[in-house]
Amino acid sequence: MTIDLGERLRFVRGRHKLSQRELAKRSGVTNSTISLIESNQMNPSVGALKRILDGIPMGLAEFFAMQPETRQKAFYRSDELTEIGEKPISYRQIGDNLFGRSLQILKERYEPGSDTGRVPLVHDGEEGGIVVSGRLEVTVDDERRILNPGDAYYFESRRPHRFRCVGDAPCEIISACTPPSF
């Protein structure tokens, strides 16, 4: 399922009564970047989109939840999962719209050597996951563990954390966070 990021960003920006120039200034990106994204001539990385949304301020989960469905779906085929990441890390979300939902569920895939970055992630809520395949290094505060298939993690998301695929094989995880915060 494809989401029109440009249309959604334009809608959100307009809803917050921000010009492209003001949003660019607030988020530290160029005005032309905002324009290219809104005209669907450029797909931003997850990090770039998060930085832009921080200028509103709005989280990724709220951004992707802007258009409520008339009736919430209960079942999703594999090809109906919504990709909200980009290589080398794929985040496939159950549902394209989390409006009114308090849980976000993801099927994550990390290519060998990929990670969430040197700067630890910190956000409100709780998150947990189970490694399905591959090996995942998880760092929470100053504690670091390598998780194998069947191993799991669960912690308060306010604790600084990061994820890294270790080994030669991709790592797949099924994860959830509440409230939706990605």
Protein Blocks (a to p, Z undefined) as FASTA:
>chain_A
ZZdfklmmmmmmmmnopafklmmmmnopafklmmmmmnopaccdfklmmmmmmmmpccfk
lmmmmpccfbdcfbdcfklpccfbdcfbdcddehjbfghiabdcddddddehiaebjbdc
ddedddddddfbdcddddehjbccdddehiacdddfkbgcddddedjbdcdddddddddf
ZZ
